[in-house]
Amino acid sequence: MPPFSTSLSSISPVLTAKLAALALTVACAAIAPAAAAEPSFDGRWSVSATVEDGGCTGPYRYPIVIRAGVVDDDGGSGADASGRVGEDGRIVGSIKSGLASIAVEGQLRASAGSGRWTLAGPIACSGRWTASKAG
């Protein structure tokens, strides 16, 4: 028999209990970060933008989709949306259509969000946006 060989029956009950407690602690620690994770902002969102200042008309509507925190347009609007959403829901991005480039920033929650947008250029304007998560 090798010098370090042992059977489960030769381990003391106290040591067995300690090993079980350690295993349970490790398992709980591995699960805890998932339970405390921030909500996922991934999915389809409907964004409505209103004008507060400047020479733009409105309101505007943009369907967007968020995948792994990356913002993209959801097609059909003729605009190109891009940006990032942080784990805390802070969103920073842009919407481009033709020569127009709109800077967007704000905050998302589990199923809604809001923020500000600004268009700089020949027709400068700015306003607010709201968003709701679809489905």
C-alpha positions as CSV (number, residue, x, y, z in Angstrom):
1,M,0.0,0.0,0.0
2,P,1.4,3.5,-0.9
3,P,2.4,5.6,2.2
4,F,-0.2,8.3,1.6
5,S,-3.1,6.1,0.7
6,T,-6.2,6.4,2.8
7,S,-9.8,5.3,2.6
8,L,-12.8,7.4,3.3
9,S,-13.7,5.3,6.2
10,S,-10.4,6.2,7.9
11,I,-11.1,10.0,7.8
12,S,-12.4,11.2,11.1
13,P,-16.0,12.5,11.3
14,V,-14.8,15.9,12.4
15,L,-12.6,16.2,9.4
16,T,-15.4,15.0,7.1
17,A,-17.7,17.7,8.6
18,K,-15.0,20.4,8.0
19,L,-14.5,19.3,4.4
20,A,-18.2,19.3,3.8
21,A,-18.5,22.8,5.3
22,L,-15.5,24.0,3.1
23,A,-17.2,22.5,0.0
24,L,-20.5,24.2,0.8
25,T,-18.7,27.6,1.4
26,V,-16.9,27.3,-2.0
27,A,-20.1,26.4,-3.8
28,C,-21.9,29.4,-2.2
29,A,-19.1,31.7,-3.1
30,A,-19.3,30.6,-6.7
31,I,-23.0,31.1,-6.9
32,A,-23.1,34.5,-5.0
33,P,-21.7,36.7,-7.8
34,A,-24.3,35.4,-10.2
35,A,-27.1,36.1,-7.8
36,A,-25.8,39.7,-7.2
37,A,-25.2,40.4,-10.9
38,E,-26.7,43.5,-12.5
39,P,-29.7,43.1,-14.7
40,S,-29.1,42.4,-18.3
41,F,-29.9,45.2,-20.7
42,D,-29.6,42.9,-23.7
43,G,-32.6,42.8,-26.0
44,R,-34.7,45.0,-28.2
45,W,-35.5,48.5,-27.2
46,S,-37.7,51.2,-28.6
47,V,-36.3,54.7,-28.3
48,S,-38.3,57.9,-28.7
49,A,-36.4,61.2,-29.0
50,T,-38.0,64.7,-28.5
51,V,-36.6,68.0,-29.4
52,E,-36.1,70.7,-26.7
53,D,-33.8,73.2,-28.5
54,G,-32.7,74.0,-32.0
55,G,-34.0,73.7,-35.6
56,C,-34.9,70.0,-35.7
57,T,-38.4,68.6,-35.9
58,G,-39.5,65.5,-34.1
59,P,-40.3,63.3,-32.3
60,Y,-38.0,60.6,-33.7
61,R,-38.2,56.8,-33.1
62,Y,-35.4,54.4,-33.3
63,P,-35.5,50.6,-32.7
64,I,-32.2,49.4,-31.2
65,V,-30.9,46.1,-30.0
66,I,-28.3,45.5,-27.2
67,R,-26.1,42.4,-27.3
68,A,-23.5,41.8,-24.6
69,G,-23.6,45.5,-23.8
70,V,-23.1,46.6,-27.4
71,V,-25.7,48.9,-28.9
72,D,-26.7,48.4,-32.6
73,D,-29.6,49.6,-34.7
74,D,-32.5,47.1,-35.1
75,G,-33.0,47.9,-38.8
76,G,-35.8,49.6,-40.6
77,S,-35.1,53.2,-39.4
78,G,-32.4,54.2,-41.9
79,A,-30.2,55.2,-39.0
80,D,-27.0,53.6,-37.7
81,A,-27.0,53.3,-33.9
82,S,-23.9,52.3,-32.0
83,G,-22.5,52.5,-28.5
84,R,-22.0,50.7,-25.2
85,V,-24.0,50.0,-22.1
86,G,-22.2,49.6,-18.8
87,E,-23.1,47.1,-16.1
88,D,-24.6,50.0,-14.2
89,G,-26.9,50.8,-17.2
90,R,-25.0,53.9,-18.3
91,I,-25.3,54.2,-22.0
92,V,-23.1,56.3,-24.3
93,G,-23.4,56.1,-28.1
94,S,-24.3,57.8,-31.4
95,I,-27.0,57.6,-34.1
96,K,-25.9,58.4,-37.6
97,S,-28.1,59.1,-40.5
98,G,-26.6,60.6,-43.7
99,L,-24.3,63.5,-42.6
100,A,-26.0,63.8,-39.2
101,S,-24.4,62.4,-36.1
102,I,-26.2,62.5,-32.8
103,A,-24.4,62.0,-29.5
104,V,-26.5,60.1,-27.0
105,E,-26.0,59.5,-23.3
106,G,-28.2,58.4,-20.5
107,Q,-29.2,55.7,-18.1
108,L,-31.0,52.4,-18.6
109,R,-32.9,50.5,-15.9
110,A,-34.3,46.9,-16.2
111,S,-37.0,47.8,-18.7
112,A,-36.9,51.6,-19.3
113,G,-34.4,54.4,-19.7
114,S,-33.9,58.1,-20.4
115,G,-31.2,60.6,-21.3
116,R,-30.1,63.4,-23.5
117,W,-29.1,63.7,-27.1
118,T,-27.2,66.4,-29.1
119,L,-26.9,67.0,-32.8
120,A,-24.0,69.3,-33.8
121,G,-23.5,70.6,-37.3
122,P,-25.3,72.9,-39.8
123,I,-28.6,72.3,-37.9
124,A,-27.8,72.1,-34.3
125,C,-30.4,70.8,-31.9
126,S,-30.8,68.8,-28.7
127,G,-33.4,67.1,-26.6
128,R,-34.3,64.1,-24.4
129,W,-34.9,60.5,-25.2
130,T,-36.8,57.7,-23.5
131,A,-36.6,54.0,-24.1
132,S,-38.6,51.0,-23.2
133,K,-37.5,47.4,-23.5
134,A,-39.6,45.3,-25.9
135,G,-40.7,41.9,-24.6
